[in-house]
Amino acid sequence: MGYACSYCDNQYRNPGDLKRHSLEQHKDVTQARFMKKFNLPNFLIKLDVTALRCTVCGANVDSLNGIISHLSEVHAKTIHVLDKNYILPFDFRSDLKSCALCSHVLNSFKKLLEHTTSHYTNFTCDKCSAGFINSSALKSHYHIHTDGAYKCSYCPKILKHLRQKHNHEKVHRHKNMLYKCWLCAEAFNADAKRIRHLNEAHGVVPDLFKCRACVKTFKNRKAYKSHIKRDHLMERQHACKECEKSFFRAEQLREHMVKHTGLKQYECDMCSKRFGAKGSLRKHMRRHEYGK
């Protein structure tokens, strides 16, 4: 995902590049002009607080609250603040997407954004006491407490929540092309295709998803999540009804059931030998192909 400029249409792969662009290209943008396009219920500032420095004396400051205190106490600057805090701080000093408020590490900027907003209680849900940074976020949250039957406007599918309906209808409106390249106008129906496009068309080297529990790395989020569930959380949701064994994938359970049923449904096209599992058939076919 790219980091978008608030003042123009430019997007950047790294937050540091966006910061340099904003400082160099938008020096003349005043806060008042920038704020005109916002209304308070939707108000939200995503602020990069990496390496904060006082522009008056050059002192390095650790946090946003620290810079406010420094300006008011050391330089006697008058700081005007709202009753509610609408500023989300982000610290990009490392490649890890960690919360600037509690150091919790997330695996995507979207998850980091959702987590960071959970620290705010400007608006509170009266059903579950969850806190939100603005009223729009609270209004969107309320949908999870409302079960219903929301019919898709494009197909017969019925959704349980209104948010699910909106997300589902995006697939119809965008013809499944939901994954947009942040460097050009291309769009794709799968994130893996977008990553491949970024690499081939723009020379962007894909990020590796590094497992924090072992040394393995993965090229996409799906493989990374499967690894965590299978190898570290030891999830085995597909249980055999004939014995005590359970498996991570349904295909593994089907292949295991051959031991109980004796059913061999996979047949070799070359010699008609039958096998109970696809993997066994593939190994057998290599003998025909390579003589092994």
Residue pairs with C-beta under 8 A, 6 or more apart in sequence:
1 108
1 109
1 110
1 182
2 11
2 12
2 13
2 182
2 183
3 11
3 12
3 13
3 14
3 15
3 17
3 18
3 109
4 10
4 11
4 18
4 182
5 11
5 12
5 18
5 21
5 22
5 26
6 22
6 34
7 22
7 25
7 26
7 29
7 34
8 25
8 26
10 18
10 21
11 18
11 182
11 183
12 18
12 21
13 182
13 204
14 92
15 48
15 50
15 90
15 92
16 50
16 92
18 48
19 48
19 50
40 134
41 134
41 135
41 136
42 134
42 136
43 86
43 134
44 86
44 88
44 133
44 134
45 86
45 87
45 88
46 88
46 90
46 113
47 64
47 87
47 88
47 89
47 90
48 90
48 91
48 92
49 63
49 64
49 89
49 90
49 91
49 100
50 90
50 91
50 92
50 93
51 60
51 93
52 60
52 61
52 62
52 63
52 64
52 66
52 67
53 59
53 60
53 61
54 60
54 61
54 67
54 70
54 71
54 74
54 75
56 71
56 75
56 77
57 74
57 75
59 70
59 74
61 67
61 70
63 89
63 100
64 87
64 89
68 79
68 81
71 77
71 79
72 78
72 79
84 122
85 120
85 122
85 133
86 122
86 133
86 134
88 113
88 116
88 117
88 133
89 100
89 101
89 116
90 100
90 112
90 116
91 98
91 100
96 105
97 105
97 106
97 107
97 108
97 109
97 111
97 112
98 104
98 105
98 106
98 112
99 105
99 106
99 112
99 115
99 116
99 119
100 116
101 116
101 119
102 119
104 115
105 212
106 112
106 115
107 209
107 221
107 224
108 221
117 132
117 133
117 137
118 130
118 131
119 131
120 131
120 132
120 133
121 131
121 132
122 131
122 132
122 133
122 134
123 131
123 132
123 133
123 134
123 135
123 137
123 138
124 130
124 131
124 132
124 138
125 131
125 132
125 138
125 141
125 142
125 145
127 142
127 145
128 145
130 141
132 138
132 141
140 163
143 161
143 162
143 163
144 161
144 163
146 161
146 162
147 160
147 161
148 160
148 161
148 162
149 158
149 159
149 160
150 158
150 159
150 160
150 161
150 162
150 164
150 165
151 157
151 158
151 159
151 165
152 158
152 159
152 165
152 168
152 169
152 172
153 169
153 172
154 169
154 172
154 173
155 172
157 168
159 165
159 168
170 178
171 178
174 187
176 189
177 187
177 188
177 189
178 187
178 189
179 187
179 188
179 189
179 190
179 191
179 193
179 194
180 186
180 187
180 188
180 194
181 187
181 188
181 194
181 197
181 198
181 201
181 202
183 198
183 201
183 202
183 204
184 201
184 202
186 194
186 197
186 201
188 194
188 197
191 220
191 221
192 220
195 206
195 219
195 220
198 204
198 206
199 205
199 206
206 219
208 217
208 218
208 219
209 217
209 218
209 219
209 220
209 221
209 223
209 224
210 216
210 217
211 217
211 218
211 224
211 227
211 228
211 232
213 228
213 232
214 231
214 232
216 227
218 224
218 227
229 235
229 248
230 248
235 248
236 246
236 247
236 248
237 246
237 248
238 246
238 247
238 248
238 249
238 250
238 252
238 253
239 245
239 246
239 247
239 253
240 246
240 247
240 253
240 256
240 257
240 260
242 257
242 260
243 260
245 256
246 253
247 253
247 256
251 278
255 276
255 277
255 278
255 279
257 263
258 264
258 276
258 277
259 276
262 276
263 276
264 274
264 275
264 276
265 274
265 276
266 274
266 275
266 276
266 277
266 278
266 280
266 281
267 273
267 274
267 275
267 281
268 274
268 275
268 281
268 284
268 285
268 288
270 285
270 288
271 288
273 284
275 281
275 284
286 292
